Amino acid sequence: MANREEAENEEYERLKNSKFKQQKLPGWRPVPTITSTTIIFFCFGVVFIVLGIIILVFSNQIEEVSYRYDEECKKNKNSDNKCTITLDIKNKMKKKIMIYYQLNGFYQNHRRYVKSKSDEQLHGKEFTLEEMKNSQDCDPAITNEDMGQSKSITGKKLEDGELAVPCGLIAKSYFNDNFTEWKIDGSPITPNEKDIAWKADKELKYKNTNHLEKQWIDMTDEHFIVWMRPAGLPNFRKLWGRIEQDIEANSKVEVTIVDKFDVSTFNGKKFLILSTVNAFGGKNSFLGISYIVLGGISIILAVVFIIGYNIHSKKNK
């Protein structure tokens, strides 16, 4: 036993007096020179430019078709708020083809808007009206009247003064346009609307309550889940579904839209977008251009360092 205690004491003393504990580890402090600095800037510049070119090449391989439909539907929709648009596909689009809706001029990043929801309620927990008012999670859209909802998903009438399920400004502004009928060159197709939301959101964040007669929307609906994740910029697009077949060149895609989401109140715009994807995602030339610009700046700085050093050396001779 004594030998064991002595061994433990020796180990303790060894660790106590180690270079790590006493902050005596050897260190390396690089001393920048004009040569090393120039080489570093030049190498970073080349790497950034190469990455930028690669990203731009992949981005240019994306086939994308965009159609602004809010003005079209405003003029031509029928009594059921339905209108039909036609997208002209000039180049072949290979599956899977992503279907997005895009909103311009809608600020989902406003602080009050982003805070106006109850995560616990969205997870299926039930609250009283007083509890929700005291928590101020959904302020200022708390009751069914605040939300503009009068009927539950089961068809039951909702009382104006009752707590809305779900409540909050994000849920209140839910994008409720629907793209119902799809045809490619006259042949009907059915887009896949499943697996459009993040897996973590579907499995961990959103659940219905035990009283569906009090809910005005299905909180496990993936379109609703996608909407509830706020965008960071005023012009954004959100995934609506996928077309899981190729669309040949010079085809026409007809889409019937149920037009309910009003953008005239904030001078917004609505678009329907079809886009292919690759390893770098959808079409986005901004990232590639940014890398090329940054790489160019790095190389210019490297050249400036060399010129400045030569001028300084000549003056000191």
Secondary structure, DSSP 8 states (H G I E B T S, - for coil): -HHHHHHHHHHHHHHHTSTTTTT----------HHHHHHHHHHHHHHHHHHHHHHHHHHHT--EEEEE-HHHHHHH--TTSEEEEEEEE-S-B-SSEEEEEEEES--TT-HHHHH-S-HHHHTT----HHHHHHHTSSTT--BHHHHT--B-TTS-B--TTSB-BS-SHHHHT----EEEEEEETTEEE--B-SS-S-HHIIIII----S-GGGBSS-TT-HHHHHHTS--SSSSEEEEEEEE-S-B-TTEEEEEEEE-----GGGT-EEEEEEE--BTTBS--HHHHHHHHHHHHHHHHHHHHHHHHHHHHHHHT-
